[in-house]
Amino acid sequence: MHDLFTIRREVSPRLRVMLGFLSWGLIILLWIILTNWEILPPFSLPKPMGVIRAFGKLWTEYDLLGNVVKSWWRIAQAFFWCTVVAVPLGILMASYRWLFEFINPVAAPMRAMPLTAFLPAFIALFGMDEMMKVAFLWFGMFFYLLAVVVEEVNRVDNSLLETAYTLGAKRRHVLWLLFRASFPAIFSSFRILYDIGWTYVILAEMVNARKGVGYMVEAARKVLDFERVYAGIIAIGIAAFLFRFLLTFLEHRLFPWRRTTPSFAAAGAAVPSASAHLKAVKHGT
């Protein structure tokens, strides 16, 4: 027991799983207590069994899989174009200080702006169809990824560049070297980037959508079917977790040497990214 309170001591995989089940078990137990004792109105918090039944209806009657795939496709399009633009631009900004000082005065305030405030502007610019939803998601992810790319490229040791120049590397070779040296850390940030996408896709799909998890939840809310609303929220969480797991799996396969870093240290290194994510989630609610 004393080992549990040792600062920065790692826990065993078995204990990690047990603690995860315990935390979720306590949440479900609290949910059961609140609903069975009618501490909260049934309208605001339905019973767990009702939500489970509604989850089955989402799968059989409301095309849950199709809605999840549609939302994922919107996020994937925005993610692709965000990566295509932000990664090379971020490398150039970290390489040429004048370019950083030119773009950052615009990019930095955008990271602090609440994205929800831009939704009416995107509706005016792109209408209410698919282009608006993808552009809105792109805008929500772009400035976050741009900051991450600049930060990770700046972390590349100058001695690596000096060695490359000594060996006769040209400017394009050094830029490629910066990309290769920073890309594993940039790829790691893609997981949080996808989290941001799942956060904002719900908002985007509440506007003139006929498919997607956001539309699915909003349609249930309009008819006051809160069992289906909560089931949809759980479905969103499961879908986001599975895609995040897929990105983690790809990261481990593509960059196996990064697994040697202790998990606690890796979490510490991700503090700036986590802060940016929390800010994005805050502005998205």
VOKE-940293 format. One record per residue (C-alpha): x, y, z. Coordinates in Angstrom, 3 decimals, always signed. Example, Ala and Ser with C-alpha at 12.3 -4.5 7.8 and 13.67 -1.06 7.14 Angstrom:
<nodes>
<node x="+12.300" y="-4.500" z="+7.800"/>
<node x="+13.670" y="-1.060" z="+7.140"/>
</nodes>
This chain:
<nodes>
<node x="+0.000" y="+0.000" z="+0.000"/>
<node x="+2.859" y="+2.379" z="+0.802"/>
<node x="+4.165" y="+1.958" z="-2.770"/>
<node x="+0.961" y="+3.478" z="-4.138"/>
<node x="+1.879" y="+6.826" z="-2.583"/>
<node x="+5.466" y="+6.855" z="-3.845"/>
<node x="+5.836" y="+9.882" z="-6.079"/>
<node x="+6.062" y="+9.010" z="-9.790"/>
<node x="+6.089" y="+5.280" z="-9.128"/>
<node x="+4.713" y="+3.269" z="-12.038"/>
<node x="+1.810" y="+0.883" z="-11.478"/>
<node x="+1.638" y="-2.639" z="-12.846"/>
<node x="-0.510" y="-3.380" z="-15.921"/>
<node x="-2.830" y="-5.497" z="-13.772"/>
<node x="-3.383" y="-2.679" z="-11.274"/>
<node x="-3.900" y="-0.225" z="-14.118"/>
<node x="-6.737" y="-2.365" z="-15.492"/>
<node x="-8.260" y="-2.833" z="-12.050"/>
<node x="-8.225" y="+0.902" z="-11.362"/>
<node x="-9.859" y="+1.575" z="-14.731"/>
<node x="-12.695" y="-0.865" z="-14.007"/>
<node x="-13.047" y="+0.561" z="-10.500"/>
<node x="-13.389" y="+4.143" z="-11.704"/>
<node x="-16.040" y="+3.240" z="-14.279"/>
<node x="-17.774" y="+0.973" z="-11.787"/>
<node x="-18.108" y="+3.847" z="-9.315"/>
<node x="-19.589" y="+6.091" z="-12.019"/>
<node x="-22.159" y="+3.437" z="-12.988"/>
<node x="-22.978" y="+2.788" z="-9.329"/>
<node x="-23.567" y="+6.507" z="-8.771"/>
<node x="-25.749" y="+6.584" z="-11.876"/>
<node x="-27.853" y="+3.680" z="-10.553"/>
<node x="-28.231" y="+5.330" z="-7.138"/>
<node x="-29.280" y="+8.678" z="-8.597"/>
<node x="-31.907" y="+7.128" z="-10.861"/>
<node x="-33.307" y="+4.408" z="-8.565"/>
<node x="-33.710" y="+6.769" z="-5.603"/>
<node x="-35.082" y="+9.472" z="-7.941"/>
<node x="-32.623" y="+12.049" z="-6.644"/>
<node x="-32.718" y="+13.648" z="-10.081"/>
<node x="-35.775" y="+13.971" z="-12.363"/>
<node x="-36.104" y="+10.911" z="-14.678"/>
<node x="-36.352" y="+13.340" z="-17.591"/>
<node x="-32.840" y="+14.667" z="-17.017"/>
<node x="-31.102" y="+11.365" z="-16.208"/>
<node x="-32.700" y="+8.143" z="-17.518"/>
<node x="-32.057" y="+4.773" z="-15.926"/>
<node x="-29.081" y="+2.717" z="-17.171"/>
<node x="-31.261" y="-0.143" z="-18.446"/>
<node x="-33.302" y="+2.286" z="-20.524"/>
<node x="-30.125" y="+3.672" z="-22.049"/>
<node x="-28.901" y="+0.136" z="-22.830"/>
<node x="-32.186" y="-0.615" z="-24.612"/>
<node x="-31.928" y="+2.671" z="-26.499"/>
<node x="-28.390" y="+1.751" z="-27.533"/>
<node x="-29.789" y="-1.405" z="-29.135"/>
<node x="-32.359" y="+0.695" z="-30.979"/>
<node x="-29.630" y="+2.980" z="-32.284"/>
<node x="-27.913" y="-0.034" z="-33.793"/>
<node x="-30.987" y="-1.709" z="-35.270"/>
<node x="-33.322" y="+1.175" z="-36.129"/>
<node x="-31.236" y="+4.346" z="-36.435"/>
<node x="-28.179" y="+3.136" z="-38.381"/>
<node x="-25.622" y="+3.764" z="-35.631"/>
<node x="-22.726" y="+2.386" z="-37.676"/>
<node x="-23.613" y="+4.508" z="-40.703"/>
<node x="-23.824" y="+7.655" z="-38.585"/>
<node x="-20.463" y="+6.961" z="-36.949"/>
<node x="-18.837" y="+6.335" z="-40.339"/>
<node x="-20.309" y="+9.565" z="-41.723"/>
<node x="-18.936" y="+11.590" z="-38.786"/>
<node x="-15.568" y="+9.880" z="-39.089"/>
<node x="-15.420" y="+10.682" z="-42.803"/>
<node x="-16.033" y="+14.374" z="-42.113"/>
<node x="-13.298" y="+14.392" z="-39.487"/>
<node x="-10.949" y="+12.452" z="-41.772"/>
<node x="-11.349" y="+14.969" z="-44.621"/>
<node x="-10.680" y="+17.913" z="-42.320"/>
<node x="-7.791" y="+16.044" z="-40.707"/>
<node x="-6.193" y="+15.298" z="-44.076"/>
<node x="-6.316" y="+18.882" z="-45.331"/>
<node x="-5.235" y="+20.184" z="-41.944"/>
<node x="-2.159" y="+17.956" z="-42.042"/>
<node x="-1.362" y="+18.809" z="-45.661"/>
<node x="-1.280" y="+22.531" z="-44.855"/>
<node x="-0.141" y="+22.718" z="-41.207"/>
<node x="+2.833" y="+20.328" z="-41.315"/>
<node x="+4.831" y="+21.962" z="-44.143"/>
<node x="+3.819" y="+25.454" z="-43.013"/>
<node x="+4.863" y="+24.710" z="-39.436"/>
<node x="+8.240" y="+23.374" z="-40.582"/>
<node x="+8.843" y="+26.528" z="-42.607"/>
<node x="+7.759" y="+28.754" z="-39.703"/>
<node x="+10.182" y="+26.997" z="-37.348"/>
<node x="+12.957" y="+27.209" z="-39.956"/>
<node x="+12.569" y="+30.849" z="-40.965"/>
<node x="+12.001" y="+33.227" z="-38.085"/>
<node x="+10.682" y="+36.005" z="-40.329"/>
<node x="+7.899" y="+33.702" z="-41.519"/>
<node x="+7.048" y="+32.806" z="-37.926"/>
<node x="+6.832" y="+36.487" z="-36.960"/>
<node x="+4.626" y="+37.095" z="-40.003"/>
<node x="+2.082" y="+34.287" z="-39.390"/>
<node x="+2.093" y="+33.844" z="-35.623"/>
<node x="+0.430" y="+37.210" z="-34.815"/>
<node x="-2.630" y="+35.849" z="-36.637"/>
<node x="-2.357" y="+32.186" z="-35.621"/>
<node x="-1.809" y="+32.748" z="-31.890"/>
<node x="-5.043" y="+34.701" z="-31.246"/>
<node x="-7.002" y="+32.161" z="-33.269"/>
<node x="-6.025" y="+29.416" z="-30.821"/>
<node x="-7.612" y="+31.445" z="-28.024"/>
<node x="-10.838" y="+32.235" z="-29.891"/>
<node x="-13.976" y="+30.189" z="-29.136"/>
<node x="-14.650" y="+28.173" z="-32.276"/>
<node x="-18.414" y="+28.220" z="-31.732"/>
<node x="-18.404" y="+31.955" z="-32.420"/>
<node x="-17.253" y="+31.258" z="-36.003"/>
<node x="-20.107" y="+28.887" z="-36.862"/>
<node x="-22.465" y="+31.603" z="-38.208"/>
<node x="-19.614" y="+32.986" z="-40.322"/>
<node x="-18.903" y="+29.552" z="-41.802"/>
<node x="-22.605" y="+29.110" z="-42.580"/>
<node x="-22.569" y="+32.464" z="-44.388"/>
<node x="-19.385" y="+31.608" z="-46.309"/>
<node x="-20.001" y="+27.957" z="-47.215"/>
<node x="-23.732" y="+27.413" z="-46.787"/>
<node x="-25.045" y="+24.569" z="-44.650"/>
<node x="-23.907" y="+21.538" z="-46.630"/>
<node x="-20.876" y="+19.264" z="-46.395"/>
<node x="-18.292" y="+21.884" z="-47.327"/>
<node x="-19.248" y="+24.001" z="-44.305"/>
<node x="-18.893" y="+21.086" z="-41.902"/>
<node x="-15.493" y="+20.029" z="-43.223"/>
<node x="-14.209" y="+23.623" z="-43.333"/>
<node x="-15.449" y="+24.236" z="-39.781"/>
<node x="-13.643" y="+21.127" z="-38.527"/>
<node x="-10.494" y="+22.074" z="-40.453"/>
<node x="-10.498" y="+25.501" z="-38.852"/>
<node x="-10.913" y="+23.985" z="-35.411"/>
<node x="-7.924" y="+21.657" z="-35.802"/>
<node x="-5.558" y="+23.692" z="-37.983"/>
<node x="-4.195" y="+26.274" z="-35.531"/>
<node x="-3.701" y="+23.649" z="-32.835"/>
<node x="-1.680" y="+21.399" z="-35.154"/>
<node x="+0.300" y="+24.344" z="-36.522"/>
<node x="+1.465" y="+25.264" z="-33.010"/>
<node x="+2.435" y="+21.653" z="-32.285"/>
<node x="+4.462" y="+21.365" z="-35.507"/>
<node x="+6.353" y="+24.600" z="-34.816"/>
<node x="+7.089" y="+23.504" z="-31.246"/>
<node x="+8.309" y="+20.023" z="-32.205"/>
<node x="+10.496" y="+21.293" z="-35.055"/>
<node x="+12.050" y="+23.842" z="-32.695"/>
<node x="+12.957" y="+20.970" z="-30.357"/>
<node x="+15.210" y="+19.358" z="-32.977"/>
<node x="+18.797" y="+19.724" z="-31.776"/>
<node x="+20.886" y="+22.255" z="-33.695"/>
<node x="+23.814" y="+19.862" z="-33.607"/>
<node x="+21.869" y="+17.597" z="-35.943"/>
<node x="+21.564" y="+20.424" z="-38.452"/>
<node x="+25.217" y="+21.361" z="-38.078"/>
<node x="+26.226" y="+17.777" z="-38.771"/>
<node x="+24.044" y="+17.751" z="-41.872"/>
<node x="+25.620" y="+20.988" z="-43.155"/>
<node x="+29.100" y="+19.596" z="-42.454"/>
<node x="+28.270" y="+16.574" z="-44.602"/>
<node x="+27.258" y="+18.860" z="-47.457"/>
<node x="+23.469" y="+18.929" z="-47.063"/>
<node x="+21.507" y="+21.480" z="-49.059"/>
<node x="+18.652" y="+23.575" z="-47.682"/>
<node x="+16.032" y="+21.152" z="-48.960"/>
<node x="+17.875" y="+18.270" z="-47.305"/>
<node x="+17.886" y="+20.096" z="-43.966"/>
<node x="+14.153" y="+20.797" z="-44.235"/>
<node x="+13.561" y="+17.117" z="-44.925"/>
<node x="+15.750" y="+16.263" z="-41.937"/>
<node x="+13.678" y="+18.558" z="-39.703"/>
<node x="+10.529" y="+16.832" z="-40.903"/>
<node x="+11.877" y="+13.336" z="-40.253"/>
<node x="+13.249" y="+14.252" z="-36.827"/>
<node x="+10.040" y="+15.909" z="-35.618"/>
<node x="+7.381" y="+13.776" z="-37.299"/>
<node x="+7.167" y="+11.026" z="-34.621"/>
<node x="+6.200" y="+13.623" z="-32.006"/>
<node x="+3.849" y="+15.332" z="-34.455"/>
<node x="+2.178" y="+12.003" z="-35.191"/>
<node x="+1.653" y="+11.505" z="-31.469"/>
<node x="-0.349" y="+14.735" z="-31.381"/>
<node x="-2.717" y="+13.366" z="-34.043"/>
<node x="-4.582" y="+11.486" z="-31.308"/>
<node x="-5.546" y="+14.704" z="-29.559"/>
<node x="-6.253" y="+16.274" z="-32.932"/>
<node x="-8.826" y="+13.556" z="-33.547"/>
<node x="-10.295" y="+14.198" z="-30.087"/>
<node x="-10.770" y="+17.822" z="-31.069"/>
<node x="-12.407" y="+16.689" z="-34.303"/>
<node x="-14.900" y="+14.516" z="-32.427"/>
<node x="-15.629" y="+17.436" z="-30.107"/>
<node x="-16.507" y="+19.822" z="-32.923"/>
<node x="-18.194" y="+17.412" z="-35.325"/>
<node x="-21.162" y="+17.227" z="-32.948"/>
<node x="-21.669" y="+20.973" z="-33.247"/>
<node x="-21.182" y="+20.964" z="-37.019"/>
<node x="-23.701" y="+18.145" z="-37.505"/>
<node x="-26.427" y="+19.969" z="-35.613"/>
<node x="-26.714" y="+22.316" z="-38.612"/>
<node x="-28.721" y="+20.936" z="-41.544"/>
<node x="-27.363" y="+17.384" z="-41.267"/>
<node x="-29.131" y="+14.200" z="-42.288"/>
<node x="-26.422" y="+11.847" z="-41.119"/>
<node x="-23.808" y="+11.681" z="-38.383"/>
<node x="-23.623" y="+11.162" z="-34.642"/>
<node x="-24.339" y="+14.838" z="-33.910"/>
<node x="-27.490" y="+14.694" z="-36.016"/>
<node x="-28.460" y="+11.433" z="-34.306"/>
<node x="-28.222" y="+12.956" z="-30.819"/>
<node x="-29.937" y="+16.201" z="-31.827"/>
<node x="-32.822" y="+14.300" z="-33.467"/>
<node x="-33.351" y="+12.368" z="-30.227"/>
<node x="-33.291" y="+15.586" z="-28.176"/>
<node x="-35.934" y="+17.216" z="-30.352"/>
<node x="-38.411" y="+14.435" z="-29.515"/>
<node x="-37.296" y="+14.446" z="-25.840"/>
<node x="-35.989" y="+10.869" z="-26.049"/>
<node x="-33.226" y="+11.311" z="-23.492"/>
<node x="-32.541" y="+7.599" z="-23.251"/>
<node x="-31.495" y="+7.757" z="-26.883"/>
<node x="-29.555" y="+10.985" z="-26.226"/>
<node x="-27.450" y="+9.318" z="-23.529"/>
<node x="-27.034" y="+6.214" z="-25.669"/>
<node x="-25.772" y="+8.438" z="-28.474"/>
<node x="-23.297" y="+10.127" z="-26.131"/>
<node x="-21.960" y="+6.720" z="-25.092"/>
<node x="-21.713" y="+5.669" z="-28.751"/>
<node x="-19.708" y="+8.811" z="-29.539"/>
<node x="-17.334" y="+8.050" z="-26.674"/>
<node x="-16.814" y="+4.465" z="-27.830"/>
<node x="-16.218" y="+5.518" z="-31.446"/>
<node x="-13.730" y="+8.212" z="-30.447"/>
<node x="-11.898" y="+5.762" z="-28.173"/>
<node x="-11.617" y="+3.142" z="-30.921"/>
<node x="-10.175" y="+5.594" z="-33.436"/>
<node x="-7.780" y="+6.920" z="-30.813"/>
<node x="-6.712" y="+3.333" z="-30.084"/>
<node x="-6.086" y="+2.799" z="-33.802"/>
<node x="-3.816" y="+5.852" z="-33.954"/>
<node x="-1.948" y="+4.639" z="-30.850"/>
<node x="-1.469" y="+1.239" z="-32.480"/>
<node x="-0.136" y="+2.856" z="-35.655"/>
<node x="+2.228" y="+5.032" z="-33.643"/>
<node x="+3.643" y="+1.976" z="-31.857"/>
<node x="+4.147" y="+0.165" z="-35.151"/>
<node x="+5.656" y="+3.118" z="-37.017"/>
<node x="+7.815" y="+4.441" z="-34.172"/>
<node x="+8.528" y="+1.512" z="-31.827"/>
<node x="+11.433" y="+3.299" z="-30.127"/>
<node x="+9.003" y="+5.796" z="-28.549"/>
<node x="+7.535" y="+3.006" z="-26.395"/>
<node x="+10.724" y="+2.919" z="-24.353"/>
<node x="+9.794" y="+6.269" z="-22.791"/>
<node x="+8.128" y="+5.801" z="-19.374"/>
<node x="+4.429" y="+6.445" z="-19.575"/>
<node x="+4.461" y="+9.072" z="-16.831"/>
<node x="+7.242" y="+10.995" z="-18.545"/>
<node x="+5.408" y="+10.780" z="-21.835"/>
<node x="+2.315" y="+12.180" z="-20.175"/>
<node x="+4.375" y="+15.039" z="-18.776"/>
<node x="+5.781" y="+15.835" z="-22.184"/>
<node x="+2.249" y="+16.123" z="-23.501"/>
<node x="+1.166" y="+18.769" z="-21.015"/>
<node x="+1.153" y="+21.657" z="-23.543"/>
<node x="-0.881" y="+19.552" z="-25.978"/>
<node x="-3.308" y="+18.543" z="-23.254"/>
<node x="-3.738" y="+22.170" z="-22.251"/>
<node x="-4.521" y="+23.116" z="-25.815"/>
<node x="-7.012" y="+20.265" z="-26.002"/>
<node x="-8.762" y="+21.327" z="-22.818"/>
<node x="-8.992" y="+24.863" z="-24.123"/>
<node x="-10.510" y="+23.593" z="-27.366"/>
<node x="-13.033" y="+21.457" z="-25.501"/>
<node x="-13.926" y="+24.418" z="-23.287"/>
<node x="-14.593" y="+26.647" z="-26.262"/>
<node x="-16.545" y="+23.908" z="-27.975"/>
<node x="-19.101" y="+23.526" z="-25.134"/>
</nodes>
